[in-house]
């Protein structure tokens, strides 16, 4: 072997030992970083887009032939971006869960209060206290079942709730309530027209007693039928230009256009109440006769500062004649 062959062989061996690193490693790391970032949960759109942008910029720096030390440092920066996004996402989730729990607790307390139940009572308080501890889907479903059972009218232990339902006021203006009568909103508008035209008149609140007992024995449908029957009796007893409205699930409101004095009107209402007879309703295909005691309160429309003051008639300060 001559010198030229030896030199040529040496160059060939040197070339074999100094081949460049395989660029597949850098490309794999780039695709891995982009793919992992794109599959993270987008808890907040702006934070997610910002995170994706920073990871993409770092991944693009993973070029071929990058020194090992620089590659490791770049991977560390990418991992730091993932950890940072995870931290802010967890904080957002915690804030949202806390906000929803607070909202649900407030809505539940408001619902209990509006239905006449004490949120701090022995039956209701455990429901309110349980809301902040709900975590899993199983716990949520169990809570919904418990809540449904608490508010179910058919429950024999829910007398307090049934009594509260009878006191719920109807302030609608259409005849879309269960008893088929126009609500208290229509009564307010009726009084407003009387005031605008300076027509003298009265609002008479008729309280139907024993409806809670009827509800316990026959259900809510019987209560609505009783309201309709009493409404028909009052409509027949009053004048044609008088009107009856659904005030609550245990009361009816009559708006009367008459200039008579309160004592005369009170005597007339007393005669009507005393003539109240047994009513007949259909329950489960059978006829049931009931007598519902009536009480009434009279308020002159001229004593109202505004038509909306009708809503105060159920207060203890309402005048009884």
C-alpha positions as CSV (number, residue, x, y, z in Angstrom):
1,X,0.0,0.0,0.0
2,X,1.5,3.4,-1.0
3,X,1.3,6.7,0.9
4,X,-1.6,8.0,-1.3
5,X,-3.8,5.0,-0.4
6,X,-2.9,5.3,3.3
7,X,-3.9,9.0,3.3
8,X,-7.1,8.3,1.5
9,X,-8.0,5.6,3.9
10,X,-7.3,7.9,6.9
11,X,-9.7,10.6,5.5
12,X,-12.4,8.0,5.0
13,X,-12.1,6.8,8.6
14,X,-12.1,10.4,9.9
15,X,-15.3,11.2,8.0
16,X,-17.1,8.2,9.5
17,X,-16.3,9.3,13.1
18,X,-17.4,13.0,12.6
19,X,-20.9,12.4,11.0
20,X,-23.5,15.1,12.1
21,X,-26.1,14.2,14.8
22,X,-29.5,12.8,13.6
23,X,-32.0,15.7,13.2
24,X,-34.8,13.3,14.0
25,X,-34.4,14.0,17.7
26,X,-35.0,17.7,17.4
27,X,-38.0,17.2,15.1
28,X,-39.5,14.7,17.5
29,X,-39.2,17.1,20.5
30,X,-40.8,19.9,18.5
31,X,-43.8,17.8,17.5
32,X,-44.1,16.4,21.0
33,X,-44.2,19.9,22.6
34,X,-46.8,21.2,20.1
35,X,-49.0,18.1,20.4
36,X,-48.9,18.1,24.2
37,X,-49.8,21.8,24.3
38,X,-52.7,21.5,21.8
39,X,-54.2,18.7,24.0
40,X,-54.3,20.6,27.2
41,X,-57.7,21.7,28.5
42,X,-58.7,25.2,27.4
43,X,-60.0,26.4,30.8
44,X,-59.7,30.0,29.8
45,X,-59.4,30.9,26.1
46,X,-57.0,33.8,26.4
47,X,-54.7,32.0,28.8
48,X,-54.7,28.9,26.6
49,X,-53.9,30.8,23.4
50,X,-51.0,32.6,25.2
51,X,-49.7,29.3,26.5
52,X,-49.9,27.7,23.0
53,X,-48.1,30.6,21.5
54,X,-45.2,30.5,24.0
55,X,-44.7,26.7,23.7
56,X,-44.8,27.0,19.9
57,X,-42.1,29.7,19.9
58,X,-39.8,27.6,22.2
59,X,-40.4,24.5,20.1
60,X,-39.3,26.3,16.9
61,X,-36.0,27.0,18.6
62,X,-35.3,23.2,18.7
63,X,-33.2,23.4,15.5
64,X,-30.9,20.8,14.0
65,X,-27.5,20.5,15.5
66,X,-28.5,22.3,18.8
67,X,-25.8,21.7,21.4
68,X,-26.9,19.3,24.2
69,X,-26.7,21.9,26.9
70,X,-28.9,24.3,25.0
71,X,-31.4,21.5,24.2
72,X,-31.7,20.6,27.8
73,X,-32.2,24.3,28.8
74,X,-34.9,24.7,26.1
75,X,-36.8,21.6,27.3
76,X,-36.7,23.0,30.8
77,X,-38.3,26.2,29.6
78,X,-41.1,24.3,27.8
79,X,-41.8,22.3,31.0
80,X,-41.9,25.5,32.9
81,X,-44.6,26.8,30.6
82,X,-46.7,23.7,31.1
83,X,-46.4,24.0,34.9
84,X,-47.3,27.7,34.8
85,X,-50.4,27.0,32.6
86,X,-51.4,24.2,34.9
87,X,-51.2,26.4,38.0
88,X,-53.3,29.2,36.6
89,X,-55.8,26.7,35.2
90,X,-56.2,25.1,38.7
91,X,-56.7,28.5,40.2
92,X,-59.4,29.4,37.7
93,X,-61.2,26.1,38.3
94,X,-61.1,26.6,42.1
95,X,-62.5,30.1,41.8
96,X,-65.3,28.9,39.5
97,X,-66.2,26.0,41.8
98,X,-66.2,28.3,44.8
99,X,-68.4,30.8,42.9
100,X,-70.9,28.2,41.8
101,X,-71.1,26.8,45.3
102,X,-71.7,30.2,46.8
103,X,-74.4,30.9,44.2
104,X,-76.2,27.6,44.7
105,X,-76.2,28.1,48.5
106,X,-77.6,31.6,48.1
107,X,-80.3,30.4,45.6
108,X,-81.3,27.6,47.9
109,X,-81.6,29.9,50.9
110,X,-83.6,32.3,48.8
111,X,-85.9,29.5,47.6
112,X,-86.5,28.3,51.1
113,X,-87.2,31.8,52.3
114,X,-89.6,32.6,49.5
115,X,-91.5,29.4,50.2
116,X,-91.9,30.3,53.8
117,X,-89.4,27.8,55.2
118,X,-86.6,28.7,57.6
119,X,-83.2,27.9,56.0
120,X,-81.8,27.3,59.5
121,X,-84.5,24.7,60.5
122,X,-83.6,21.2,61.4
123,X,-84.8,19.9,58.0
124,X,-83.4,22.6,55.7
125,X,-80.1,23.5,57.4
126,X,-78.3,20.2,56.5
127,X,-79.2,20.8,52.8
128,X,-77.7,24.2,52.8
129,X,-74.6,23.1,54.7
130,X,-74.0,20.2,52.3
131,X,-73.6,22.4,49.1
132,X,-70.0,23.5,49.7
133,X,-68.8,19.9,50.2
134,X,-70.2,18.4,47.0
135,X,-67.4,17.2,44.7
136,X,-68.2,14.1,42.6
137,X,-71.0,13.4,40.2
138,X,-72.3,10.7,42.6
139,X,-72.5,13.3,45.4
140,X,-74.3,15.8,43.2
141,X,-76.9,13.2,42.1
142,X,-77.4,12.1,45.7
143,X,-78.0,15.8,46.7
144,X,-80.5,16.3,43.9
145,X,-82.4,13.2,45.1
146,X,-82.4,14.5,48.7
147,X,-83.5,18.0,47.5
148,X,-86.3,16.6,45.4
149,X,-87.5,14.5,48.3
150,X,-87.5,17.5,50.6
151,X,-89.7,19.6,48.3
152,X,-92.0,16.8,47.2
153,X,-95.6,17.7,48.0
154,X,-96.6,14.1,48.4
155,X,-94.2,13.6,51.2
156,X,-96.1,13.0,54.4
157,X,-93.5,14.9,56.4
158,X,-93.6,18.0,54.2
159,X,-96.5,19.8,55.9
160,X,-94.5,22.9,56.5
161,X,-93.7,23.1,52.8
162,X,-97.3,22.6,51.9
163,X,-98.4,25.3,54.3
164,X,-95.8,27.6,52.8
165,X,-97.0,26.9,49.3
166,X,-100.5,28.1,50.3
167,X,-99.0,31.5,51.2
168,X,-97.1,32.0,47.9
169,X,-98.5,35.1,46.2
170,X,-99.5,35.2,42.5
171,X,-98.4,38.5,40.9
172,X,-99.0,37.5,37.3
173,X,-101.4,39.4,35.1
174,X,-102.7,36.5,33.0
175,X,-105.0,33.6,33.7
176,X,-102.0,31.2,33.6
177,X,-102.1,30.0,37.2
178,X,-103.3,26.6,38.2
179,X,-106.7,27.9,39.4
180,X,-107.4,29.5,36.0
181,X,-107.9,33.0,37.3
182,X,-106.1,36.2,36.5
183,X,-103.3,36.9,39.0
184,X,-102.5,39.8,41.3
185,X,-100.7,41.7,38.6
186,X,-104.1,42.2,36.8
187,X,-105.7,43.3,40.1
188,X,-103.0,46.0,40.4
189,X,-103.7,47.2,36.9
190,X,-107.5,47.2,37.7
191,X,-106.9,49.5,40.7
192,X,-104.6,51.7,38.7
193,X,-107.3,52.3,36.2
194,X,-109.8,53.1,39.0
195,X,-107.3,55.6,40.5
196,X,-106.6,57.2,37.2
197,X,-110.3,57.7,36.7
198,X,-110.9,58.7,40.3
199,X,-113.4,55.9,40.8
200,X,-114.2,55.0,44.4
201,X,-113.9,51.4,45.4
202,X,-112.5,48.7,47.7
203,X,-110.2,45.7,47.6
204,X,-111.5,42.7,49.6
205,X,-109.1,40.0,50.4
206,X,-110.9,36.6,51.0
207,X,-108.9,34.1,53.0
208,X,-109.8,30.4,52.4
209,X,-109.2,28.4,55.5
210,X,-108.5,24.7,55.8
211,X,-106.9,24.4,52.4
212,X,-103.8,22.9,53.9
213,X,-105.9,20.1,55.3
214,X,-107.5,19.6,51.9
215,X,-104.1,19.5,50.3
216,X,-102.9,16.9,52.7
217,X,-105.9,14.6,52.1
218,X,-106.6,15.1,48.4
219,X,-103.5,16.9,46.8
220,X,-102.9,20.2,45.2
221,X,-105.4,19.6,42.4
222,X,-108.2,19.7,45.1
223,X,-106.9,23.0,46.3
224,X,-107.1,24.5,42.8
225,X,-110.6,23.1,42.3
226,X,-111.6,24.6,45.7
227,X,-110.3,28.0,44.7
228,X,-112.3,27.8,41.4
229,X,-115.5,26.8,43.2
230,X,-115.2,29.6,45.8
231,X,-114.3,32.0,43.0
232,X,-117.5,31.0,41.2
233,X,-119.5,31.5,44.4
234,X,-118.1,35.0,45.0
235,X,-118.6,36.0,41.3
236,X,-122.2,35.0,41.5
237,X,-122.7,36.9,44.8
238,X,-121.0,40.1,43.7
239,X,-122.0,42.6,41.1
240,X,-121.3,42.2,37.4
241,X,-118.7,45.0,37.3
242,X,-116.7,43.5,40.2
243,X,-113.8,41.3,39.6
244,X,-112.1,38.3,41.3
245,X,-108.4,37.7,41.1
246,X,-106.1,34.8,42.2
247,X,-104.1,36.4,45.0
248,X,-102.3,33.4,46.5
249,X,-102.9,29.7,46.8
250,X,-105.1,30.3,49.8
251,X,-106.7,33.6,49.0
252,X,-108.7,35.5,46.4
253,X,-108.9,39.2,45.9
254,X,-112.1,41.1,44.9
255,X,-111.9,44.6,43.4
256,X,-115.2,46.4,43.9
257,X,-116.2,49.7,42.2
258,X,-118.7,51.1,44.7
259,X,-119.0,54.4,46.7
260,X,-120.7,52.8,49.8
261,X,-119.3,53.3,53.2
262,X,-117.1,50.7,54.8
263,X,-119.6,49.5,57.4
264,X,-122.3,49.0,54.7
265,X,-119.8,47.1,52.5
266,X,-118.6,45.0,55.5
267,X,-122.2,44.0,56.3
268,X,-122.7,43.0,52.7
269,X,-119.5,40.9,52.6
270,X,-120.6,39.3,55.9
271,X,-123.9,38.2,54.4
272,X,-122.0,36.7,51.4
273,X,-119.6,34.8,53.7
274,X,-122.4,33.5,55.9
275,X,-124.2,32.2,52.8
276,X,-121.2,30.2,51.8
277,X,-122.4,26.6,51.3
278,X,-120.8,23.3,50.7
279,X,-118.9,23.1,47.4
280,X,-118.6,20.1,45.2
281,X,-115.3,19.0,43.5
282,X,-114.3,15.9,41.6
283,X,-111.4,13.9,43.1
284,X,-110.2,10.7,41.4
285,X,-113.5,10.3,39.6
286,X,-115.6,10.7,42.7
287,X,-117.6,13.6,44.0
288,X,-116.5,15.2,47.3
289,X,-118.4,17.9,49.2
290,X,-116.4,20.4,51.2
291,X,-117.2,23.5,53.2
292,X,-114.4,26.1,53.2
293,X,-114.6,28.8,55.9
294,X,-114.0,32.3,54.6
295,X,-112.6,35.4,56.2
296,X,-112.2,38.8,54.6
297,X,-110.4,42.0,54.9
298,X,-111.5,45.3,53.3
299,X,-109.3,48.1,52.2
300,X,-110.5,51.3,50.5
301,X,-108.6,52.1,47.3
302,X,-108.4,55.7,48.4
303,X,-106.2,54.6,51.3
304,X,-103.6,53.1,48.9
305,X,-100.7,55.4,48.1
306,X,-100.1,53.6,44.9
307,X,-101.7,50.6,43.1
308,X,-98.7,48.5,44.1
309,X,-99.7,48.9,47.7
310,X,-102.2,46.1,47.1
311,X,-99.2,43.8,47.8
312,X,-99.3,44.9,51.4
313,X,-102.8,43.6,52.1
314,X,-101.6,40.3,53.5
315,X,-99.5,42.1,56.2
316,X,-100.9,42.0,59.8
317,X,-101.5,45.8,59.6
318,X,-104.2,45.4,56.9
319,X,-107.5,46.7,58.2
320,X,-110.1,44.2,59.1
321,X,-113.8,45.2,59.2
